[in-house]
Amino acid sequence: MFRELVDPHPAAPALRAERRSSLTELAPGEWSLLARNLGLFASEPYLCAVERSSFAPTTYLLLRDGTGRLRAGIPCYLWDGGLDPALDNYEPFRMGGRWVLSKRARQELWRPTLLVGSRSGYRTSFILDQNWEGGTVELVTRLAQEVAVLAEEVGAQSVGWMWLSPNAASHVARCLEFPEDLVLGGPNCSIPLPAPSFQRYLEGLSSSRRKSARREMQRFATSGLTVERRLLSECAEEVVPLAANLQRRYGHQTDSAVLSAELRVQSELLDQRSTVLVCRDRGRAVGFSLLYRWEDVLYGRMAGFDYQTGGRAGAYFNLAFYEPIRLGYELGVGRYHLGMAAWQAKVMRGAILEPAWILVWPPPRVRGPWRRAIARRRGTPGEAEWWAEQFPGQIDLASDWRWTYSGLLGQTEG
């Protein structure tokens, strides 16, 4: 059912596959050693927070060598299609099947589905030992084979490898029987923070954008609104209604109790890495931005507003951009990660784009229509061309391998 979608040749026979339901079952530091430099969303505390707050059961697929040393891993989540407000953009029917097949897609055929990698954060990286003698593609091939076995054993009808980083997409593309099952999902955004100061960031903007940024900051400075910094544990319950407001505004399923539980778990595991920028109007919280520092990056993780009050006086732009960038400079990080959506606003304020890919393994009954639809799309300007047209100064398809199938397949290991 799924095994035939992966390169059938034996991969890394010296490796032993293992499954665990929690990273707490691993030896201390095992996962963190391989996850260095892969960012917040691949980190042990963040994934532990996800597994504790997720409705979908978690399985970590691990590969060990003959000595028992961990060489690779990936988290997987089995979702039965039931209530899970946080899954709007993290499952293959919504982000792949309905996108490609349109009205012909019937979501009941896709459930249950196995989600591989990102369950939140819009970025999946494989946890790989770069020193493995067989190479990283060999490790990914074996992981893909194990994903296929797991999907069949648990009765999954579809599999979604969600929001793959360019390197992850390149690795997995070369171990697939049908690499065309990869879909370009869209870009993540991040703002470089060049040394030495916030002033240097402003100087990097165009003249018109620099003037606009100063107007937005000045408008906020004279609004009477204030911004204070708190640890997540100090304000988690206070900001939940604001987060729910934002999610509902943009059409996401939301549940305040679920949001509260998610933030409570994150405050237990990531509190000392958190900063919450709380915007207040005469003491009342009217907006917030939740940020985490991990390695050399400041991550914007969640935000929310009282749109009757906090939306005025440039509160959004200051909480989403200028105040986090100031904080980033104070912390000495090199980049501010903003994630998906609102691409134009982010690029106008200095963001650069990195593509995120989705690998969809559709249900067997729809694979024919799926691949025919993909083939038709290949004959016309596709997603990559659309993004390049929207952001011509950002994306050069001729020189940037990350945006095209040929680029992914032609990239050397790294």
C-alpha positions, 0 to 999 in steps of 0.5 A: 500500500505504501511500501511500494512508494519508497525505493525498494533497494535495501538501505542501511542494513546495519541499522536497527529500527526502533519505535518510541512514544516519547522522547523521554524514553531516550537516554538524556541528550541523545536526541539533542545531540543530533538535533543541534543546529536544526532549530526550535521545532526539531528540539527535544523540549519543543517536541516533548511539548507537542507530544504532551498537548497533541490529540494524535498519538505520537510515535518516534521512528528511530534508527540505531547502529550495531552499538546502539548509537542513535543515528536518525529519527523522525516524529509521526502522529496518527490522526483519525480525523477527529477534533483537533483544532491545531491541525488546520494546516498540518494534514495532507488532505487539506494541504495536498488532496483538496489543493490538487484534486479540488472538489473531487477530493473526499476527505473520508478516504484519507482518514486516518492519516499519518503525519510525519515530521512537523505537527506545529511550526511549519518546518520539518527536518530529519534528525540525522547523524551527518557522520554516518558512513552510508550518507544522509540519503541512506538514512532517510531512505531507511526512515521512509521505509519505516514510515511506510511500514508504520502507516500500513500497520496502524491502518493509515489511509494517507501519509503527509510529510508536512512542511519539509525544509529544502534539505529534507525535501531533497533527501526524501525526493531521491528515495521515492518511486514517485518524487512528483508526490512532493508539492511546494507548500509555500515559503517560511519567512525570517528576517536577518539581523545584521550587526551591530544594532536595530539601526543597521536593520532599518538601514537595510530597508528601502528608503520608502520602507524605512520611512514607513517603519519609522511612522509605524513606530512613532504612531505606536509610541504616541498611542498610550499603549505600552509593551512589557516583557514577561515569561510565558508562565507569568501570562499564559492564561491572560493571553489565551483569549487574544490568541483565540481571536487571531485564529478565528479571524483567519478561519482556523478551528480554535478552542480556548481550552486547547490553547490554554493546555498547549501554552501551559505545557510549553511554559513548563518545558520552554519557559526560560527560553520564552519572552512574551511581549504583552501590549497593554491599554491602561493595564489591560492586555490587548495584544501579545507576541510569544517568542522563543530563543533557540540557538542563534534564532528568535522564533515568533510562535504565537500572537493575538489581539483584541481587535477593537483596541489592540489593532489600532496605532500600529500595535500589530506591526510593532508586536510582530516586527519591531519589538521582536527585532529589538529583542533579537538584537538585545539577545544577540541572535542573528535571525528572527523567524516568522513562519508562514503567511502574510508574506508581503508584509514580512518581505516589506519589512526585511524578510527572506523566503525559504520554501517548505515542501509537502510530500503526500502519499494519497489513498490508493483509490485516488493515486491515479487522479492525483498523479494525472492532476500533478502531471497537468500542473507540471505542464503549466506555470506552477507554484514555484513560478507563482512565488517567483513572480510575486517576489522577483527580488527574492526568488531566482528559479534558475540559480536557487535549487530549493524551489524546483523538483529538478533542483531538489533531485540535483542537490548534492548531500549536505 
